[in-house]
Amino acid sequence: GSLDELYRSNDFGSTWTILSNSNHCDYQFWFAHDVAINPSNTNELIMGGVPLYRYNISSTDPTSISGVHADIHDIKFDPSNNNLVYVACDGGMYKSVNGGSSFSMINGGLQAVQFYASFAVSPSNPNIMIGDLQDNGLVRYNGSGWTSVAGGGGGPCAFHPTNNNIVLG
């Protein structure tokens, strides 16, 4: 819960300096956060947890980056072009072409999801399923395709034991 979460060493770890105002994890210190160093300017970082930030070590002033889904899992600068930055998060993949100032979603056709707390199969029809997706709502499978049935973060879900038409989520 500190405003100072990152430390920097300039001597391969012998000594460390706190980076002021480097809070990026918000409330998820154990999950979904990452830091990437700009390979052409090691004073510039992109750090993310629930939100995403640009951070300059010289000014110690984090700048929020909007338009990226929460829960950041990975941030990578392209090693041959520091203007290209990629973010993997609960909302999929995002790309920046301006060094992390802004991002665009690049999920077109990806169709990758994570079933999170629960997944259920109908007790009377194995072709009917329901599951909750990490931060991407509840989905239902009808034997031929998936349909979103509720938004939000998903959660536990179940079919009534004797009636397929009654679903809890």
C-alpha positions in Angstrom: 0.0 0.0 0.0 3.0 2.3 -0.3 3.4 5.1 -2.8 7.0 3.8 -3.3 6.9 0.3 -4.7 9.9 0.1 -7.1 13.6 0.1 -6.3 16.5 0.7 -8.7 20.1 -0.5 -8.5 22.9 1.0 -10.6 25.6 -1.4 -9.3 24.1 -4.9 -10.0 22.2 -5.1 -6.8 24.7 -4.0 -4.2 22.7 -0.9 -3.3 19.2 0.1 -4.0 17.3 3.4 -4.3 13.5 3.8 -3.8 11.7 5.3 -6.8 9.3 7.8 -5.4 5.6 7.7 -6.4 6.1 4.3 -8.1 2.9 2.7 -6.9 1.4 0.7 -9.8 -0.1 -2.4 -8.1 -3.0 -0.6 -6.5 -4.6 -3.3 -4.4 -3.4 -6.4 -6.3 0.2 -6.8 -5.0 0.2 -10.6 -5.6 -1.3 -10.7 -9.1 -1.4 -8.9 -12.4 1.4 -6.4 -12.4 4.5 -5.8 -14.5 7.2 -3.2 -15.2 9.0 -2.6 -18.5 12.1 -0.4 -19.1 12.4 1.5 -22.3 15.5 0.0 -23.9 16.6 3.4 -25.4 16.0 5.4 -22.2 16.4 3.5 -19.0 14.8 6.4 -17.1 11.5 5.7 -18.7 9.3 2.9 -17.5 5.8 1.6 -18.3 4.3 0.0 -15.2 0.9 -1.6 -14.7 -1.2 -3.4 -12.2 -4.9 -2.6 -12.3 -4.2 0.7 -14.2 -1.3 1.3 -16.6 1.2 4.2 -16.2 4.2 5.8 -17.8 6.9 6.7 -15.3 10.0 8.8 -15.6 12.6 8.2 -12.9 13.9 11.8 -13.3 10.6 13.5 -12.6 9.0 10.7 -10.4 5.6 11.7 -11.8 3.5 8.7 -13.1 1.1 9.4 -15.9 -2.0 7.3 -16.3 -2.5 5.6 -19.7 -6.1 5.1 -20.5 -7.8 2.8 -23.0 -6.1 -0.5 -21.8 -8.1 -3.2 -19.9 -7.2 -3.7 -16.3 -5.0 -6.4 -14.7 -1.7 -6.1 -16.5 0.2 -9.3 -16.8 3.1 -8.5 -19.2 4.6 -5.4 -20.9 7.2 -5.7 -23.6 9.1 -3.1 -25.7 10.1 -4.3 -29.2 13.9 -4.6 -28.9 14.4 -3.2 -32.4 11.9 -0.4 -32.2 11.3 1.3 -28.8 8.1 3.0 -30.2 6.4 -0.4 -30.3 5.1 -1.6 -26.9 2.9 -4.6 -26.2 0.7 -5.2 -23.2 -1.0 -8.5 -22.2 -3.9 -8.2 -19.8 -7.2 -9.6 -18.8 -8.7 -7.9 -21.8 -6.2 -9.5 -24.3 -3.4 -7.8 -26.2 -2.8 -4.1 -26.8 -0.2 -2.3 -28.9 1.4 1.1 -28.8 3.2 2.6 -31.8 4.2 5.8 -29.9 6.4 4.4 -27.1 3.4 3.8 -24.7 1.6 7.2 -24.9 -1.5 5.4 -26.2 -2.6 1.9 -27.0 -4.9 0.1 -29.4 -6.5 -3.3 -28.8 -5.1 -6.0 -31.2 -7.4 -8.9 -30.3 -9.0 -9.2 -33.7 -9.7 -13.0 -34.2 -7.7 -14.0 -31.1 -10.6 -15.5 -29.2 -8.5 -16.4 -26.2 -10.3 -16.4 -22.8 -9.7 -17.6 -19.3 -12.4 -19.4 -17.4 -11.9 -18.2 -13.9 -14.0 -19.2 -10.9 -16.5 -21.6 -12.4 -17.5 -23.6 -15.4 -20.7 -25.8 -15.6 -22.1 -28.4 -17.9 -25.8 -29.0 -18.1 -26.8 -32.2 -16.2 -29.1 -33.3 -19.0 -27.4 -32.0 -22.2 -23.6 -32.1 -22.4 -23.7 -29.6 -25.3 -24.9 -26.8 -23.1 -22.3 -25.1 -20.9 -21.8 -21.9 -19.0 -18.6 -20.3 -17.6 -17.3 -17.1 -16.2 -14.4 -15.3 -17.8 -11.8 -13.4 -15.9 -13.1 -9.8 -16.0 -15.0 -10.5 -19.2 -18.4 -11.7 -18.0 -20.4 -14.9 -18.3 -20.6 -16.9 -21.5 -23.0 -19.8 -22.6 -22.3 -22.5 -25.1 -25.3 -23.9 -27.0 -23.7 -26.7 -28.9 -22.5 -24.6 -31.8 -21.1 -21.4 -30.4 -20.4 -19.1 -27.4 -22.7 -16.2 -26.5 -22.1 -13.5 -23.8 -24.9 -13.6 -21.3 -23.7 -11.2 -18.6 -21.0 -8.6 -18.2 -18.6 -7.8 -15.4 -16.1 -10.0 -13.8 -18.0 -13.2 -14.0 -18.2 -15.5 -10.9 -19.5 -18.8 -9.8 -22.1 -20.3 -12.0 -24.3 -23.5 -12.0 -27.2 -25.2 -13.7 -30.2 -26.2 -11.7 -29.8 -30.0 -11.2 -33.0 -31.0 -13.0 -33.9 -28.0 -15.2 -31.5 -26.7 -18.0 -33.5 -23.5 -18.2 -32.5 -22.3 -14.8 -28.9 -21.1 -14.5 -27.3 -19.2 -11.7 -24.4 -16.9 -12.2 
